[in-house]
Amino acid sequence: MPDVHALLGPSGAKRWMSCPPSARLEEQFEEEQSDYAAAGTLAHSLAEQILLYNNSEISKKALSGRINKLKQDPLYSQEMQEYIEDYANRVWEIVNEVKTSCPDALVLFEQQLDYSEYAPEGFGTGDVVIVADDLVNVIDLKYGKGVGVSAEDNPQLRLYGLGAYLEHSMLYDIQRVRMTIIQPRLENISTEELTAEELLAWAETEVKPKAELAFAGEGDFAVGDHCRFCRARKVCRAKAESNLELAKYDFEDASLLTDEEIGEILQKADDLAHWVKDITDYA
């Protein structure tokens, strides 16, 4: 996926906006490869071919040939095919809905979206972009099934929306940006709509200052759930100090733990277990 090569790419936006110095810190570590990420890439490739066919950009013969080639991947399964077909159908429902009011709507797939005006060298790839009169739709496929992902206040999706707005606002009088996540394996569809003015204000006040810090490798380290996929998490001092602080538990003077204390310990233990595994793997 092209945006993984951008220092301030959309997929890591929550991390570099929450913890600006992590962007440069991560450069010291190689990209982590996993079957989950590879399956997501394959799923996106399948989706792109089906949508290109739906949009009459490739023939049925070309679609069949490309799908057969993708089927050679060991991560391909009929289950994946069915989930992605469901995703493509949902996308096409949105396309048809838009075209009822704007028959000549522009429909684009895997479009590079540049927002370097607000984040140095910032760009990403939008799965689906639909431009129609005063509205631009951005749709993002999430193939994972671990946790449902919301479009509300989602910096990754907003950066895609920002890039789409900046790309097409010169030719279209875009007033609204609608951003949708479709997660077919969880039957999850989430949408956020902002006015162009609201999105640009967010970019100016939230993205721009944090992106400048991140690009310079400056700012304060901050620990949170955004650390989960940070490549530096195994040796990050801020993360270590936070987790060692978690290990301290101030017990009340009583012979038995209360249910509330047990619950708090278990929550901390889960965080500590993940951190210890990361340290062990690194060692």
Disulfide bonds with the S-S distance in Angstrom:
none
